[in-house]
Amino acid sequence: MIEDKDYIMRLTHEVVRTLIRLLFQKDIDKDEEAGVSAEMAVRYRELLAMIKDGQVNEAENLLLDEMDPDNPAYFELGLLFYEKLGAQTEEFLESHNYTQDEVVEGLKYFVDCYGYGDLWDTISR
């Protein structure tokens, strides 16, 4: 288990930011319009609402159940989902039976499913 929760939050953000920048030519730190594509906007808002309502595990399960490794827009949605999830406080996550470590594990699994595991290894060092 990684002890420095701020480190985990930064790692999650930087991995997502780097992947989106490399694959989608968007900078989520500089461009407020760099969100999910229009085709994924409704699902993204639903997932974020679930997080806000404390349905963290349910939101992640829905994300993974609907995962389509052939759909780059869904990959972007998933990356942004994990970035938002990773920005939650440890207290919020723990109160909903989740941890920052699980955010990193889920993000890594998601990235691996889309075939970018080697890139994950390079970025997260």
Backbone as JSON Lines, residues from 0, in Angstrom:
{"i":0,"aa":"M","n":[0.84,-1.18,0.0],"ca":[0.0,0.0,0.0],"c":[0.89,1.25,0.0]}
{"i":1,"aa":"I","n":[0.59,2.17,-0.83],"ca":[1.34,3.41,-0.9],"c":[0.83,4.33,0.2]}
{"i":2,"aa":"E","n":[1.74,4.86,1.02],"ca":[1.34,5.65,2.17],"c":[1.01,7.1,1.85]}
{"i":3,"aa":"D","n":[1.7,7.7,0.91],"ca":[1.52,9.13,0.63],"c":[0.31,9.32,-0.28]}
{"i":4,"aa":"K","n":[-0.82,9.67,0.31],"ca":[-2.06,9.8,-0.46],"c":[-2.0,10.95,-1.45]}
{"i":5,"aa":"D","n":[-1.28,12.03,-1.1],"ca":[-1.11,13.12,-2.06],"c":[-0.35,12.64,-3.28]}
{"i":6,"aa":"Y","n":[0.63,11.77,-3.05],"ca":[1.39,11.21,-4.16],"c":[0.46,10.41,-5.08]}
{"i":7,"aa":"I","n":[-0.41,9.62,-4.5],"ca":[-1.34,8.81,-5.29],"c":[-2.25,9.71,-6.11]}
{"i":8,"aa":"M","n":[-2.75,10.78,-5.5],"ca":[-3.63,11.7,-6.23],"c":[-2.88,12.34,-7.39]}
{"i":9,"aa":"R","n":[-1.64,12.75,-7.15],"ca":[-0.84,13.37,-8.22],"c":[-0.51,12.36,-9.31]}
{"i":10,"aa":"L","n":[-0.17,11.13,-8.9],"ca":[0.15,10.08,-9.87],"c":[-1.05,9.82,-10.78]}
{"i":11,"aa":"T","n":[-2.21,9.66,-10.19],"ca":[-3.42,9.41,-10.97],"c":[-3.66,10.54,-11.96]}
{"i":12,"aa":"H","n":[-3.58,11.77,-11.48],"ca":[-3.81,12.92,-12.35],"c":[-2.79,12.97,-13.48]}
{"i":13,"aa":"E","n":[-1.52,12.8,-13.17],"ca":[-0.48,12.93,-14.19],"c":[-0.52,11.79,-15.2]}
{"i":14,"aa":"V","n":[-0.83,10.58,-14.77],"ca":[-0.96,9.47,-15.72],"c":[-2.1,9.75,-16.68]}
{"i":15,"aa":"V","n":[-3.25,10.15,-16.14],"ca":[-4.41,10.45,-17.0],"c":[-4.09,11.62,-17.92]}
{"i":16,"aa":"R","n":[-3.53,12.67,-17.37],"ca":[-3.2,13.85,-18.19],"c":[-2.25,13.48,-19.33]}
{"i":17,"aa":"T","n":[-1.23,12.69,-19.03],"ca":[-0.25,12.31,-20.05],"c":[-0.88,11.43,-21.12]}
{"i":18,"aa":"L","n":[-1.67,10.45,-20.72],"ca":[-2.31,9.58,-21.71],"c":[-3.26,10.37,-22.6]}
{"i":19,"aa":"I","n":[-4.05,11.25,-22.02],"ca":[-4.99,12.04,-22.83],"c":[-4.22,12.98,-23.76]}
{"i":20,"aa":"R","n":[-3.15,13.53,-23.26],"ca":[-2.35,14.43,-24.1],"c":[-1.73,13.67,-25.28]}
{"i":21,"aa":"L","n":[-1.17,12.5,-25.01],"ca":[-0.54,11.71,-26.06],"c":[-1.55,11.15,-27.07]}
{"i":22,"aa":"L","n":[-2.65,10.64,-26.56],"ca":[-3.59,9.91,-27.42],"c":[-4.68,10.78,-28.04]}
{"i":23,"aa":"F","n":[-5.05,11.86,-27.35],"ca":[-6.17,12.68,-27.82],"c":[-5.78,14.13,-28.09]}
{"i":24,"aa":"Q","n":[-4.51,14.45,-27.9],"ca":[-3.99,15.81,-28.13],"c":[-4.78,16.87,-27.38]}
{"i":25,"aa":"K","n":[-5.11,16.57,-26.12],"ca":[-5.82,17.5,-25.26],"c":[-5.04,17.63,-23.96]}
{"i":26,"aa":"D","n":[-5.07,18.82,-23.38],"ca":[-4.44,19.03,-22.08],"c":[-5.53,19.36,-21.07]}
{"i":27,"aa":"I","n":[-5.82,18.42,-20.21],"ca":[-6.92,18.6,-19.27],"c":[-6.63,19.68,-18.23]}
{"i":28,"aa":"D","n":[-5.38,20.09,-18.09],"ca":[-5.04,21.16,-17.15],"c":[-5.19,22.55,-17.76]}
{"i":29,"aa":"K","n":[-5.08,22.65,-19.06],"ca":[-5.1,23.96,-19.71],"c":[-6.37,24.25,-20.49]}
{"i":30,"aa":"D","n":[-7.07,23.21,-20.89],"ca":[-8.23,23.39,-21.75],"c":[-9.48,22.89,-21.04]}
{"i":31,"aa":"E","n":[-10.32,23.8,-20.61],"ca":[-11.54,23.41,-19.91],"c":[-12.49,22.65,-20.82]}
{"i":32,"aa":"E","n":[-12.32,22.78,-22.11],"ca":[-13.16,22.06,-23.07],"c":[-12.6,20.68,-23.38]}
{"i":33,"aa":"A","n":[-11.56,20.28,-22.68],"ca":[-10.89,19.01,-22.97],"c":[-11.61,17.82,-22.33]}
{"i":34,"aa":"G","n":[-12.85,17.97,-22.01],"ca":[-13.6,16.9,-21.38],"c":[-13.92,15.78,-22.35]}
{"i":35,"aa":"V","n":[-14.83,14.94,-21.96],"ca":[-15.21,13.79,-22.78],"c":[-15.91,14.24,-24.05]}
{"i":36,"aa":"S","n":[-15.94,13.34,-25.01],"ca":[-16.6,13.63,-26.28],"c":[-18.11,13.76,-26.06]}
{"i":37,"aa":"A","n":[-18.76,14.4,-27.0],"ca":[-20.21,14.6,-26.91],"c":[-20.95,13.27,-26.8]}
{"i":38,"aa":"E","n":[-20.46,12.25,-27.5],"ca":[-21.14,10.95,-27.48],"c":[-21.07,10.28,-26.1]}
{"i":39,"aa":"M","n":[-20.12,10.66,-25.28],"ca":[-19.94,10.05,-23.96],"c":[-20.36,10.96,-22.81]}
{"i":40,"aa":"A","n":[-20.78,12.17,-23.12],"ca":[-21.05,13.17,-22.08],"c":[-22.13,12.73,-21.1]}
{"i":41,"aa":"V","n":[-23.2,12.13,-21.59],"ca":[-24.3,11.73,-20.71],"c":[-23.83,10.66,-19.74]}
{"i":42,"aa":"R","n":[-23.15,9.64,-20.24],"ca":[-22.66,8.56,-19.37],"c":[-21.66,9.11,-18.36]}
{"i":43,"aa":"Y","n":[-20.8,10.01,-18.79],"ca":[-19.8,10.6,-17.9],"c":[-20.48,11.35,-16.75]}
{"i":44,"aa":"R","n":[-21.48,12.15,-17.07],"ca":[-22.2,12.88,-16.02],"c":[-22.89,11.91,-15.06]}
{"i":45,"aa":"E","n":[-23.43,10.82,-15.59],"ca":[-24.06,9.82,-14.73],"c":[-23.05,9.19,-13.77]}
{"i":46,"aa":"L","n":[-21.89,8.85,-14.29],"ca":[-20.85,8.25,-13.45],"c":[-20.37,9.22,-12.37]}
{"i":47,"aa":"L","n":[-20.19,10.48,-12.74],"ca":[-19.77,11.48,-11.76],"c":[-20.84,11.69,-10.69]}
{"i":48,"aa":"A","n":[-22.1,11.67,-11.09],"ca":[-23.2,11.8,-10.12],"c":[-23.2,10.62,-9.15]}
{"i":49,"aa":"M","n":[-22.91,9.44,-9.66],"ca":[-22.83,8.26,-8.8],"c":[-21.7,8.41,-7.78]}
{"i":50,"aa":"I","n":[-20.55,8.91,-8.22],"ca":[-19.45,9.15,-7.28],"c":[-19.9,10.13,-6.21]}
{"i":51,"aa":"K","n":[-20.48,11.23,-6.63],"ca":[-20.92,12.27,-5.69],"c":[-21.91,11.7,-4.67]}
{"i":52,"aa":"D","n":[-22.76,10.78,-5.13],"ca":[-23.76,10.17,-4.25],"c":[-23.2,9.04,-3.4]}
{"i":53,"aa":"G","n":[-21.89,8.79,-3.54],"ca":[-21.26,7.75,-2.74],"c":[-21.34,6.35,-3.32]}
{"i":54,"aa":"Q","n":[-21.81,6.24,-4.54],"ca":[-21.92,4.94,-5.2],"c":[-20.65,4.67,-6.01]}
{"i":55,"aa":"V","n":[-19.52,4.7,-5.32],"ca":[-18.23,4.61,-5.98],"c":[-18.03,3.25,-6.63]}
{"i":56,"aa":"N","n":[-18.23,2.19,-5.87],"ca":[-18.05,0.84,-6.43],"c":[-19.03,0.57,-7.57]}
{"i":57,"aa":"E","n":[-20.25,1.02,-7.4],"ca":[-21.26,0.81,-8.45],"c":[-20.88,1.56,-9.72]}
{"i":58,"aa":"A","n":[-20.36,2.77,-9.57],"ca":[-19.95,3.56,-10.74],"c":[-18.8,2.87,-11.46]}
{"i":59,"aa":"E","n":[-17.82,2.39,-10.7],"ca":[-16.7,1.7,-11.34],"c":[-17.17,0.42,-12.02]}
{"i":60,"aa":"N","n":[-18.05,-0.32,-11.37],"ca":[-18.57,-1.55,-11.98],"c":[-19.28,-1.25,-13.29]}
{"i":61,"aa":"L","n":[-20.08,-0.2,-13.32],"ca":[-20.77,0.2,-14.54],"c":[-19.77,0.57,-15.63]}
{"i":62,"aa":"L","n":[-18.77,1.35,-15.26],"ca":[-17.73,1.73,-16.22],"c":[-17.08,0.49,-16.83]}
{"i":63,"aa":"L","n":[-16.7,-0.45,-15.98],"ca":[-16.01,-1.64,-16.47],"c":[-16.93,-2.58,-17.24]}
{"i":64,"aa":"D","n":[-18.19,-2.68,-16.82],"ca":[-19.15,-3.53,-17.53],"c":[-19.39,-3.05,-18.95]}
{"i":65,"aa":"E","n":[-19.35,-1.74,-19.15],"ca":[-19.63,-1.17,-20.47],"c":[-18.37,-0.92,-21.29]}
{"i":66,"aa":"M","n":[-17.22,-1.29,-20.75],"ca":[-15.96,-1.02,-21.42],"c":[-15.93,-1.65,-22.82]}
{"i":67,"aa":"D","n":[-15.46,-0.87,-23.78],"ca":[-15.33,-1.32,-25.17],"c":[-13.92,-0.97,-25.64]}
{"i":68,"aa":"P","n":[-13.0,-1.95,-25.62],"ca":[-11.62,-1.68,-26.01],"c":[-11.44,-1.17,-27.43]}
{"i":69,"aa":"D","n":[-12.48,-1.23,-28.24],"ca":[-12.39,-0.71,-29.61],"c":[-12.91,0.72,-29.73]}
{"i":70,"aa":"N","n":[-13.32,1.31,-28.61],"ca":[-13.91,2.65,-28.64],"c":[-13.0,3.64,-27.91]}
{"i":71,"aa":"P","n":[-12.23,4.44,-28.66],"ca":[-11.32,5.4,-28.01],"c":[-12.05,6.44,-27.16]}
{"i":72,"aa":"A","n":[-13.26,6.81,-27.54],"ca":[-14.01,7.8,-26.76],"c":[-14.34,7.24,-25.37]}
{"i":73,"aa":"Y","n":[-14.6,5.94,-25.3],"ca":[-14.88,5.33,-24.0],"c":[-13.62,5.25,-23.15]}
{"i":74,"aa":"F","n":[-12.48,5.05,-23.8],"ca":[-11.21,5.05,-23.09],"c":[-10.97,6.42,-22.45]}
{"i":75,"aa":"E","n":[-11.22,7.46,-23.22],"ca":[-11.07,8.81,-22.68],"c":[-12.02,9.04,-21.51]}
{"i":76,"aa":"L","n":[-13.26,8.6,-21.64],"ca":[-14.24,8.71,-20.56],"c":[-13.71,8.02,-19.31]}
{"i":77,"aa":"G","n":[-13.2,6.8,-19.47],"ca":[-12.69,6.05,-18.33],"c":[-11.5,6.72,-17.66]}
{"i":78,"aa":"L","n":[-10.61,7.26,-18.47],"ca":[-9.46,7.97,-17.91],"c":[-9.92,9.16,-17.07]}
{"i":79,"aa":"L","n":[-10.85,9.92,-17.6],"ca":[-11.36,11.09,-16.87],"c":[-12.15,10.67,-15.62]}
{"i":80,"aa":"F","n":[-12.84,9.56,-15.71],"ca":[-13.54,9.01,-14.54],"c":[-12.55,8.74,-13.42]}
{"i":81,"aa":"Y","n":[-11.46,8.04,-13.74],"ca":[-10.47,7.73,-12.7],"c":[-9.75,8.97,-12.21]}
{"i":82,"aa":"E","n":[-9.58,9.96,-13.06],"ca":[-8.95,11.21,-12.63],"c":[-9.85,11.9,-11.6]}
{"i":83,"aa":"K","n":[-11.15,11.95,-11.87],"ca":[-12.09,12.56,-10.92],"c":[-12.19,11.74,-9.64]}
{"i":84,"aa":"L","n":[-12.2,10.42,-9.78],"ca":[-12.26,9.55,-8.61],"c":[-11.01,9.73,-7.76]}
{"i":85,"aa":"G","n":[-9.85,9.83,-8.4],"ca":[-8.6,10.01,-7.68],"c":[-8.49,11.35,-6.98]}
{"i":86,"aa":"A","n":[-9.29,12.31,-7.39],"ca":[-9.27,13.64,-6.77],"c":[-10.09,13.68,-5.48]}
{"i":87,"aa":"Q","n":[-10.83,12.62,-5.21],"ca":[-11.63,12.58,-3.98],"c":[-10.71,12.37,-2.78]}
{"i":88,"aa":"T","n":[-11.12,12.87,-1.64],"ca":[-10.31,12.69,-0.44],"c":[-10.34,11.23,0.01]}
{"i":89,"aa":"E","n":[-9.32,10.84,0.71],"ca":[-9.27,9.49,1.26],"c":[-10.44,9.26,2.21]}
{"i":90,"aa":"E","n":[-10.82,10.29,2.95],"ca":[-11.94,10.16,3.88],"c":[-13.24,9.87,3.13]}
{"i":91,"aa":"F","n":[-13.46,10.59,2.03],"ca":[-14.66,10.35,1.22],"c":[-14.65,8.92,0.69]}
{"i":92,"aa":"L","n":[-13.52,8.53,0.11],"ca":[-13.44,7.19,-0.47],"c":[-13.65,6.11,0.59]}
{"i":93,"aa":"E","n":[-12.96,6.24,1.72],"ca":[-13.09,5.24,2.77],"c":[-14.51,5.17,3.32]}
{"i":94,"aa":"S","n":[-15.19,6.31,3.38],"ca":[-16.57,6.29,3.88],"c":[-17.51,5.57,2.91]}
{"i":95,"aa":"H","n":[-17.01,5.32,1.7],"ca":[-17.8,4.59,0.7],"c":[-17.09,3.3,0.26]}
{"i":96,"aa":"N","n":[-16.31,2.76,1.21],"ca":[-15.64,1.46,1.01],"c":[-14.73,1.43,-0.2]}
{"i":97,"aa":"Y","n":[-13.9,2.45,-0.33],"ca":[-12.97,2.54,-1.45],"c":[-11.71,3.24,-0.94]}
{"i":98,"aa":"T","n":[-10.59,3.1,-1.66],"ca":[-9.34,3.74,-1.25],"c":[-8.63,4.33,-2.47]}
{"i":99,"aa":"Q","n":[-7.66,5.19,-2.19],"ca":[-6.83,5.74,-3.26],"c":[-6.05,4.62,-3.96]}
{"i":100,"aa":"D","n":[-5.62,3.62,-3.21],"ca":[-4.91,2.5,-3.83],"c":[-5.8,1.79,-4.85]}
{"i":101,"aa":"E","n":[-7.08,1.66,-4.53],"ca":[-8.01,1.03,-5.47],"c":[-8.2,1.88,-6.72]}
{"i":102,"aa":"V","n":[-8.11,3.19,-6.57],"ca":[-8.2,4.07,-7.74],"c":[-7.05,3.75,-8.69]}
{"i":103,"aa":"V","n":[-5.84,3.66,-8.15],"ca":[-4.67,3.37,-8.97],"c":[-4.79,1.98,-9.6]}
{"i":104,"aa":"E","n":[-5.21,1.0,-8.82],"ca":[-5.37,-0.36,-9.35],"c":[-6.42,-0.4,-10.46]}
{"i":105,"aa":"G","n":[-7.54,0.28,-10.26],"ca":[-8.59,0.32,-11.27],"c":[-8.13,1.01,-12.53]}
{"i":106,"aa":"L","n":[-7.44,2.13,-12.37],"ca":[-6.92,2.85,-13.53],"c":[-5.92,2.0,-14.29]}
{"i":107,"aa":"K","n":[-5.03,1.33,-13.58],"ca":[-4.05,0.47,-14.25],"c":[-4.75,-0.65,-15.03]}
{"i":108,"aa":"Y","n":[-5.74,-1.27,-14.4],"ca":[-6.5,-2.33,-15.08],"c":[-7.17,-1.79,-16.34]}
{"i":109,"aa":"F","n":[-7.79,-0.64,-16.22],"ca":[-8.49,-0.02,-17.35],"c":[-7.51,0.27,-18.49]}
{"i":110,"aa":"V","n":[-6.37,0.85,-18.15],"ca":[-5.34,1.17,-19.15],"c":[-4.83,-0.12,-19.8]}
{"i":111,"aa":"D","n":[-4.61,-1.15,-19.01],"ca":[-4.16,-2.45,-19.55],"c":[-5.17,-3.02,-20.53]}
{"i":112,"aa":"C","n":[-6.45,-2.91,-20.21],"ca":[-7.5,-3.46,-21.09],"c":[-7.51,-2.8,-22.45]}
{"i":113,"aa":"Y","n":[-7.06,-1.56,-22.52],"ca":[-7.0,-0.85,-23.8],"c":[-5.65,-1.0,-24.49]}
{"i":114,"aa":"G","n":[-4.77,-1.81,-23.91],"ca":[-3.49,-2.1,-24.55],"c":[-2.39,-1.09,-24.31]}
{"i":115,"aa":"Y","n":[-2.56,-0.25,-23.29],"ca":[-1.55,0.78,-23.01],"c":[-0.8,0.51,-21.71]}
{"i":116,"aa":"G","n":[-0.74,-0.75,-21.3],"ca":[-0.05,-1.1,-20.06],"c":[1.42,-0.72,-20.06]}
{"i":117,"aa":"D","n":[2.1,-0.9,-21.19],"ca":[3.52,-0.53,-21.26],"c":[3.69,0.97,-21.09]}
{"i":118,"aa":"L","n":[2.78,1.73,-21.65],"ca":[2.83,3.18,-21.51],"c":[2.59,3.57,-20.05]}
{"i":119,"aa":"W","n":[1.66,2.87,-19.39],"ca":[1.41,3.09,-17.97],"c":[2.7,2.91,-17.19]}
{"i":120,"aa":"D","n":[3.41,1.78,-17.46],"ca":[4.64,1.5,-16.73],"c":[5.66,2.62,-16.91]}
{"i":121,"aa":"T","n":[5.76,3.15,-18.1],"ca":[6.71,4.22,-18.38],"c":[6.31,5.51,-17.67]}
{"i":122,"aa":"I","n":[5.04,5.86,-17.74],"ca":[4.57,7.13,-17.18],"c":[4.6,7.11,-15.65]}
{"i":123,"aa":"S","n":[4.24,6.0,-15.06],"ca":[4.05,5.96,-13.6],"c":[5.34,5.75,-12.81]}
{"i":124,"aa":"R","n":[6.47,5.67,-13.48],"ca":[7.74,5.49,-12.76],"c":[8.16,6.74,-12.07]}
